[in-house]
Amino acid sequence: MSFHSKKIVALILAAGESKRMGKPKQVLPYGNSTLLIQSKEHLTPNIVEQTFIVLGAYADEIIRKCNLKPHEYFVFDSWMDGMGSSLSYACSNIFKENDYDGLLVTVGDLPWVDKSDYSEMIKLFNSTSDIIATKTSKSIGVPAIFGSDYFEELKELSGKKGAKPLILEHSHKVKFYFNEKALKDIDTPKDFKLL
């Protein structure tokens, strides 16, 4: 099926309300589809086993405009609690019945992070079972891959902070993938105009 030797599932975090954009950025037109679908298409079956999306604000509109199927998403009604809570909720659902070696966590507004980036991260992950995190000149964070040893901790996350505290806490186990493209997310109308 694929080049990866470990069973990796992907999760796209897309539950926020896009406050600075003023409308759901997940459904903004990009390429031949939307910003969210473009992100999903970078995670093809030869990259990961399956891709899930966690939705919250504007869930019905996003499902409709992105033509999402029920097995592709989770709707987190308490999305206002923050990214950590959304991530925890999705992980609790993903790990319920499936046996995965790793979870790739990303967000739905990184159009410049593509298949080749995810492939390189997975190659790194295949040589370890720990954490692969993205490093830019300004920060560390997602996209990131977490080995199964960290699944329970992911399920216990809460509040506004996403996976970053977990990455920092286990920094001695983290391998970094340097990717300046991960700096460019789409938060404002000006960002989208530039895109």
C-alpha positions in Angstrom: 0.0 0.0 0.0 2.7 2.5 0.9 6.3 3.3 1.7 5.7 3.7 5.4 6.6 0.8 7.7 4.6 2.1 10.6 0.9 2.5 10.8 0.3 6.3 11.0 -3.0 8.1 11.2 -3.4 11.8 10.5 -5.5 14.4 12.3 -6.3 17.9 10.9 -7.3 20.4 13.6 -10.0 22.6 12.1 -12.4 23.3 15.0 -11.7 27.0 15.5 -13.9 29.9 14.6 -11.4 31.8 12.3 -12.0 34.9 14.4 -9.4 37.1 12.6 -10.6 35.9 9.2 -14.2 36.9 10.0 -15.5 33.7 8.3 -14.6 30.0 8.2 -11.2 29.8 6.6 -11.6 26.1 6.2 -14.0 26.6 3.2 -12.0 29.5 1.5 -11.4 28.6 -2.2 -7.9 27.3 -2.9 -6.7 25.3 -5.9 -9.5 23.3 -7.2 -11.2 23.0 -3.9 -11.0 24.6 -0.4 -8.2 25.3 2.0 -9.2 22.4 4.2 -9.5 19.9 1.4 -6.2 20.9 0.0 -4.6 20.1 3.4 -6.4 16.8 3.4 -5.2 15.9 -0.1 -1.5 16.3 0.9 -2.1 13.4 3.3 -2.8 10.8 0.7 -3.2 7.0 1.4 0.5 6.4 0.5 1.5 8.9 3.2 -0.9 7.8 6.1 -3.4 5.1 6.7 -6.3 7.5 7.2 -6.9 11.2 7.8 -9.5 12.5 10.3 -10.6 16.1 10.7 -11.9 17.6 14.0 -14.5 20.3 13.4 -16.2 22.6 15.8 -17.4 26.1 14.8 -19.3 26.2 11.5 -19.2 22.4 11.4 -22.4 22.0 9.3 -21.2 24.5 6.7 -17.7 23.0 6.4 -19.1 19.4 6.1 -21.4 20.6 3.3 -19.0 22.8 1.4 -16.1 20.4 1.7 -18.3 17.4 1.0 -17.0 15.5 4.0 -18.1 11.9 4.7 -19.2 10.9 8.2 -16.2 8.6 8.6 -13.8 11.5 7.9 -14.6 13.8 10.7 -15.5 14.3 14.4 -17.6 17.3 15.6 -16.4 18.7 18.9 -19.3 20.7 20.4 -17.0 22.3 23.1 -14.6 23.7 20.6 -14.6 27.0 22.5 -12.5 25.2 25.2 -9.5 25.4 22.8 -7.1 23.5 20.6 -5.9 21.2 23.4 -9.4 20.1 24.2 -10.2 19.5 20.5 -7.1 17.4 20.1 -7.9 15.4 23.2 -11.5 14.7 22.0 -10.3 13.6 18.5 -7.6 11.3 19.9 -10.1 9.7 22.3 -12.2 8.8 19.2 -9.3 7.8 16.9 -7.7 5.5 19.4 -10.9 3.8 20.6 -10.7 0.8 18.3 -7.6 1.3 16.1 -4.1 0.2 16.7 -1.7 2.8 15.3 2.0 3.4 15.7 1.9 7.1 15.3 -0.4 10.1 15.0 0.4 13.0 12.6 -1.1 16.2 13.9 -1.5 19.2 11.6 -3.8 22.2 11.0 -6.0 23.0 8.0 -4.4 26.3 7.1 -0.9 25.4 6.1 -1.2 25.4 2.3 2.5 25.5 1.6 3.2 22.3 3.7 2.9 19.6 1.2 3.2 15.8 0.5 7.0 16.0 0.4 7.2 17.5 3.8 4.9 14.9 5.3 6.9 12.2 3.6 10.2 13.4 5.0 8.7 13.7 8.5 7.4 10.1 8.3 10.8 8.9 7.1 12.3 10.5 10.3 9.5 8.9 12.4 10.2 5.5 10.9 13.7 5.6 12.3 12.4 6.3 15.8 9.2 5.8 17.8 9.2 9.2 19.6 8.2 12.6 18.5 8.9 14.5 15.2 8.1 18.2 15.4 8.3 21.0 13.0 10.9 23.7 13.7 10.9 27.1 12.1 13.1 30.2 12.8 10.4 31.4 15.1 8.8 28.4 16.8 8.3 24.6 17.2 5.1 22.8 16.8 2.8 21.2 14.3 2.9 19.4 11.9 4.1 16.9 14.4 4.1 13.1 14.7 3.6 11.4 18.1 4.5 7.8 18.7 2.1 5.5 20.5 3.8 6.0 23.8 2.3 9.5 23.9 -1.3 8.7 23.0 -2.5 8.7 26.5 -1.0 12.1 27.2 -2.6 13.4 24.0 -6.0 12.2 25.2 -5.4 14.2 28.5 -4.7 17.5 26.9 -7.1 20.4 27.6 -7.5 24.1 27.2 -6.2 26.4 24.5 -2.7 25.1 24.1 -2.4 22.3 21.6 0.4 19.7 21.4 3.3 22.2 22.0 3.5 21.6 25.8 3.8 17.9 25.2 6.6 18.5 22.7 8.5 20.8 25.2 8.0 18.3 28.0 9.6 15.5 26.1 12.1 17.7 24.2 14.9 15.1 24.9 12.9 12.6 22.7 12.0 15.0 19.9 13.6 15.0 16.4 13.0 18.2 14.5 12.1 18.7 10.9 13.1 22.2 9.8 10.5 23.7 7.6 10.1 27.5 7.2 6.9 26.9 5.1 5.1 26.0 8.3 5.4 29.7 9.4 2.9 30.7 6.7 -0.6 30.0 7.9 -3.7 31.8 6.8 -5.3 33.8 9.7 -6.4 37.1 8.2 -8.0 38.3 4.9 -4.6 39.8 4.1 -2.9 36.4 4.4 -5.5 34.9 2.1 -5.1 37.7 -0.4 -1.4 37.0 -0.5 -2.1 33.3 -1.0 
